[in-house]
């Protein structure tokens, strides 16, 4: 795989994003993430998973605006379905999952972080945001449920409606982050936490997640929900906001 690496550390699978400056998500990278999650889930010797990044100061900036923003409707539908499948696979993983977040996490990258059971953030001047409202889109209900599981209805609603960027200390106070550590220690601590969780009884762990509602959460958005999302994505309102962002990225 070109942009995602999987390494074994005893019974822990470390899945590391490694694309460009900021791990911007495109079709190929999302497919690689999905394949890595499937491999880790299917390997009986893997008892826990760490999702991290080797990019300085970034977990993931979200969708690659220079590529994804130019997809036509058919390409965007295919990309979104692939991303949604990947996100759900991580969210529903019956094994322990830990997000090792060494820096910024935005939009689609922030949601990957939220889909994990445990979230470790790095100290520093970093931001976390679900920025769909800032480009004029409303995410499907299933995706919103992942955020609600991560931080509760009211706090998730605030992030979705405002698109506000929060700092690691705010993430910790809100319950989104479980721990904060110096940036250089995030990967090590995440492996330690994963190793500890790997010792838990696997069937019981999976059943607890199921009873908590994670494994029973709504599956893929139905066709009406997906088409409504695409209608808004390709609306004049959203196009105008995305054009503003692209111009800002070029300046």
N, C-alpha and C positions, 0 to 999 in steps of 0.2 A: 504494500500500500504506500502511496506517495505522501499523504497528508496526515495519516493517523498511524500511530505505532502501538503495538501491544507487546508488553513484556511481562513475564511471570516473575514474581517475587514470592517463592514458596507457593502458598495457596491463594495469593492475591494477584489479580490481573490489573496491571497499570496501563490504562489506555490514554495515550498522550496525543493531543492535537498539535499539529506542526505545519501551519500553512501561512506563508507571507508574514507580514508584520503583526497581524492581529487575529489570526485564525478566522478570517471572514469565511462564512459558510457558502459553498457553491454545491452544485449537483454532485460532483465527484467526491467532495469531502463528506457530504452527508451520507452518501452510499458507503463510504469507507467506515464511518462511525457505526452505521447500522450493522455492517458485516462484523466489526470488532465486538459490538455488544452481543450479537448472535453467537459468535465464537465463544465468548466468555460465559454466556448463559448455558451453552451446550456442553461445556467442559466440566465434567463432574469433579475434577480436581481443583477447580477455581471456586473458592468459597466466599470471595468478596472482590469488589471492583473499585478502583480509583479512576476517576476521570479528571485529567489535568491538562496542562499546557506547558510547552517548552519555549513559548514566546515571551520575551521580557515585557512585563507590565500588562499583559493581556491574558485573560481566559479565552474570550471570544467577543469580537465586536458585532456578532450577529450576521445576517445575510450579507453577502458580497454585493454592495450596491452597484458597483461598476458592471456586474454581470447579471445578477438576478433582476434588477430593476428594468432590464431590457428584454426580459422574457415575454413572449406573446402569451395569450391566455392558455393555450394548450400546454406550453412548456411550463408555465407557472403552476397549472393544475398538477402536472406530473411532479414538479419539484416539491410543491407543498405536500402532496400525498406521501412522497418519500421522506420528507422532513418529519411529518406527523407520525409516520410509522416508526421512525428512529426515536423520536421523543417518547412515544408511548412504550417502545421496547425498554427504554431506560427506566421510565416511570414505573412500569409494571414488573421490572426485574425482581424475581423472588429472592435474589441474593442481596446482601448488603451493598449499597453503593455510596461512595463518598466523592463529593466534588472538591477538588483542590484548586482554589481560585487565587492565582498569584497576582491578579490585577483587575483591570476593567472587565465587566461582563454586561453586554448590552443585548437587548432585543432577543433574537433567536438563540444567542449564546447564554443570555440570562435564564431563558427557559430551560436549557439543558442543565444548568446549575440547579434550578428549582426542582427538576425531576429526580434528583438524587436524595437519598435518605438523610445524609449528613453533609453539611456545607461548611467548609473551612475557608475563611477569607484572609487575605494578606493585609497587614497594616500598611497604611500609606494613603497617598492622595489618589484614590481610585474610585470609580463610579460603578453603580449598578442601576440599570433602568430597563423597564419594559416600554419601549418607545413607539408602539404602534400608533397611538393617538397623534404623535408628532408627525407621522407621514400619512395621516388620514385613513387609518384602517382599524377595523374592529376584529379581533382574533376570534376564531371559532370557540364554541363553549367548552369543548374538551380541553383545549389549551388553557383556558381560564381556570378550569378545575385544578390543573396542576399547580398554578400559582396559589390558589386557595388552600390546597393541601400544605403548601410550603409555609404560608404565613398568615392564614386566616382570611376570612371574607373581607373585613373592613380594610385591613392594610393592603391586601391585593387589589381591592377596588380602587383605593387611592392611587396606587402605581399605574393601573390601567387608565384611569380617567385623567391623570395629570401628566403622565410621562416623565415625572420628576426623577432626577438622578440622586441616589442616596449613597452616602459614604459607608465604609466598612463598619464604623461605630454605630451608625444608624441601623445597618443591617443586623448587627448583633442585638441591639435594643429591641428590634421588631420581631426577633425570633427567626428571621430569615437565615442569618449566619449562626452556627452553633458555637464556633470558636474563631478567634482572630490570633494570628501569629505573624512574626516577621516574615517578609516575603521569601527569604532564603530558606526558611524552615518548613514552608507549606508542604512540599512534596514528601519530606521525611515524616512529618507528623501525620499526614494523610495515610501513608503506608502503615504507620504504627496503629492508627485508629482502625484501619481496615483489617490488619492482622488480628486485632482484638475481637472485632465483630466476626471474623472468619471462624472463631472458636465457638460461636454460638450454635446451638442445635439448628441445622438448616431447615428442617421441616417446620419446626416451631416458628422460626423467623418468617418463613414464607406465609404461614397461616396467620401470624399476627398482622402482617401487612395486608392480607386479604380481609381480615376482620376489621381493620382500621378503615378499609374502603379503598385502599390504593389499587388493588388488583381488580376491584369491582367497579372502578370509576368508568364513566362513559367512554366507549371506544371511539373509533374513527368518527369524525363529524359526518352526519348524514348528508346526502347529496344536496339537500336544500341549504344546509348550513355552509357547506363548502362553496356552493354557487353564490350564496350571499356574500361570502368573504371575497370571492373573485370579482363579483360585481363592484364591491367597494374598492378593491385594489385597482381596478381599471376605470374607476370613476374619474371625472374631471377634477374633483376635489383632491383625491389621493395623488393623481398624476402631478398636480401643481405642487403639492408638498414634497413629493419625491424629487421633482426637478430642482426645487430649492436646495434640497440636501446634496444632490449631485453637484450643483454649482458651488456649494460651500466646500465640498471635498476637493474640487479642482482649484479653488482659490488659495 
